[in-house]
Amino acid sequence: MPIFPAEFKEIAKFHHFGLAVKDFNNPIKFYKNIGYVCSEPLKDNIQGVEIIMCLSNFFPNVELVTPIEENSPIKNFLKNNNELIYHICYEVQSLEKVLEIIKRTNRVICANKPKPAILFNNKFVSFYYIKDVGLIEFLEK
């Protein structure tokens, strides 16, 4: 049985992967060199991070994320790494429906309830740990 049933693809679309970094300089150089357009850094005080969105017409979008405070949720990801892909984001039409579908076949733990995200024009984002899958972000349309 698939982890995400076929109906998932009808209401969710891959949006980006999140790359936790200690410093933006080298990742920005890399992504710009291969054709990405990168935004200016944006502080998200609600999440305790600074973010740069790197967009491409050919490759998956990348969200570069660095902590700006000690209690930032990504601080632990960077204890032993300079960088780490730590989440995948799906844009969803209905968070309730997506969670209903996923919970049928997976153990799901809410890591961060829906909050407005400054990077996405205050659309709501939430994070869930899915057993044997990892951290998934849902961006509500």
C-alpha positions as CSV (number, residue, x, y, z in Angstrom):
1,M,0.0,0.0,0.0
2,P,1.5,3.4,-0.9
3,I,2.3,5.8,1.9
4,F,0.4,8.6,0.1
5,P,-2.7,7.3,-1.6
6,A,-3.5,8.5,-5.2
7,E,-6.0,11.1,-3.9
8,F,-3.1,12.9,-2.1
9,K,-1.8,14.1,-5.5
10,E,-5.2,15.6,-6.3
11,I,-5.0,18.0,-3.4
12,A,-1.2,18.5,-2.8
13,K,1.6,19.7,-4.9
14,F,5.4,19.6,-4.2
15,H,6.5,23.1,-3.4
16,H,10.1,23.0,-2.1
17,F,12.7,21.3,0.1
18,G,14.1,23.1,3.1
19,L,17.9,23.2,3.5
20,A,19.1,24.2,7.0
21,V,22.4,26.1,6.7
22,K,24.8,27.8,9.2
23,D,25.6,30.5,6.6
24,F,24.0,31.7,3.4
25,N,27.1,32.7,1.3
26,N,28.1,29.4,-0.3
27,P,24.7,28.0,-0.8
28,I,23.5,31.2,-2.5
29,K,26.6,31.1,-4.8
30,F,25.9,27.5,-5.7
31,Y,22.2,27.9,-6.5
32,K,22.8,31.2,-8.5
33,N,25.6,29.5,-10.5
34,I,23.2,26.7,-11.6
35,G,20.5,29.2,-12.6
36,Y,18.3,29.8,-9.5
37,V,16.9,33.2,-8.6
38,C,17.3,33.8,-4.9
39,S,15.3,36.2,-2.8
40,E,16.8,38.6,-0.3
41,P,17.1,37.3,3.2
42,L,13.8,37.5,5.2
43,K,13.6,37.2,9.0
44,D,10.7,35.2,10.3
45,N,10.5,36.0,14.0
46,I,7.6,33.6,14.5
47,Q,9.8,30.6,13.4
48,G,13.0,32.1,14.7
49,V,14.8,31.8,11.4
50,E,16.1,33.8,8.5
51,I,15.0,32.5,5.0
52,I,16.0,32.8,1.4
53,M,13.9,31.3,-1.3
54,C,15.7,30.0,-4.4
55,L,13.5,29.5,-7.4
56,S,14.1,27.6,-10.6
57,N,12.1,26.8,-13.7
58,F,14.1,23.5,-14.1
59,F,14.9,22.3,-10.6
60,P,13.0,21.9,-7.3
61,N,12.6,25.1,-5.3
62,V,14.9,25.4,-2.3
63,E,14.3,27.2,0.9
64,L,17.6,28.1,2.6
65,V,17.0,28.5,6.4
66,T,19.4,29.6,9.1
67,P,18.6,30.0,12.8
68,I,18.5,33.6,14.3
69,E,18.0,32.6,17.9
70,E,19.1,29.9,20.3
71,N,15.6,28.3,20.5
72,S,15.2,28.2,16.8
73,P,13.6,24.9,15.7
74,I,16.5,24.1,13.3
75,K,19.3,24.8,15.7
76,N,19.5,21.0,16.6
77,F,19.7,20.0,12.9
78,L,22.9,22.0,12.6
79,K,24.7,20.8,15.7
80,N,26.6,18.2,13.7
81,N,26.2,19.5,10.2
82,N,26.9,22.7,8.3
83,E,23.9,22.0,6.1
84,L,21.1,19.5,6.0
85,I,18.0,18.9,4.0
86,Y,15.5,18.7,6.8
87,H,12.0,19.1,5.4
88,I,9.9,18.8,2.2
89,C,7.0,21.1,1.6
90,Y,3.7,20.4,-0.2
91,E,1.3,23.1,-1.1
92,V,-2.2,21.9,-0.1
93,Q,-5.8,22.9,-0.8
94,S,-7.0,21.5,2.5
95,L,-4.8,20.7,5.5
96,E,-7.6,18.8,7.1
97,K,-8.1,16.6,4.1
98,V,-4.4,15.9,3.6
99,L,-4.0,14.9,7.3
100,E,-7.0,12.7,7.0
101,I,-5.5,10.9,4.0
102,I,-2.0,10.5,5.5
103,K,-3.2,9.4,8.9
104,R,-5.0,6.4,7.3
105,T,-1.6,4.7,6.8
106,N,1.0,6.6,8.8
107,R,1.8,7.7,12.3
108,V,1.7,11.5,12.2
109,I,2.8,13.9,15.0
110,C,2.2,17.6,14.8
111,A,5.5,19.4,15.2
112,N,4.3,23.0,14.6
113,K,0.7,24.0,14.4
114,P,-0.4,26.3,11.5
115,K,1.1,29.7,11.6
116,P,1.4,32.6,9.1
117,A,4.6,32.5,7.2
118,I,6.0,35.8,6.1
119,L,7.9,34.2,3.2
120,F,4.6,33.0,1.7
121,N,2.6,36.2,2.1
122,N,1.3,35.1,5.5
123,K,-0.2,31.9,4.2
124,F,-0.4,29.3,6.9
125,V,2.3,26.7,7.2
126,S,2.5,23.7,9.6
127,F,5.0,20.9,10.2
128,Y,4.4,17.3,10.9
129,Y,6.7,14.3,11.6
130,I,5.6,11.3,9.7
131,K,7.1,8.1,11.0
132,D,9.6,6.6,8.6
133,V,9.3,9.6,6.3
134,G,10.5,12.6,8.2
135,L,9.5,16.3,8.6
136,I,6.8,17.5,6.2
137,E,5.7,21.1,5.8
138,F,2.2,21.9,4.5
139,L,1.7,25.3,2.9
140,E,-2.0,26.1,2.7
141,K,-3.2,27.7,-0.5
